């Protein structure tokens, strides 16, 4: 039931925004919007199923900490 509600919500959001983007011929914005809304839909459904998702800040800190130590002036 929760999944149906999530899908309905995302369809309503897309149904509200996508026709305006098509009418204004904003193709790049439409592609970005579609990617973001699909990502949000997938993450929401995975959350309902209690799928463990990694924390993105840990990945960023793993990548940026060595870079920060290289740029640090001692």
Residue, then its C-alpha position, 0 to 999 in steps of 0.5 A: x500500500x505504501x508503494x502505491x502511495x509513493x508511486x501515485x505521489x511521484x506520478x502526480x508530481x511528474x504530471x504537474x511539472x513535465x507538461x510545462x517543461x514540454x510546452x516550453x521546449x526545455x529538453x535539457x531541464x526535462x532530462x535532468x528532472x526525469x533523472x532526479x524524479x526517477x532517482x527519488x522514486x527508486x530511493x523511496x521504494x528502497x526505503x520502504x523495503x528497508x534496504x540499507x543504503x550507504x551514506x554518501x558523506x562517507x564516500x565523499x570524505x574518503x575521496x576528499x580527505x587525502x586531497x585536503x591533506x595535500x592542499x594543507x599548508x603546514 
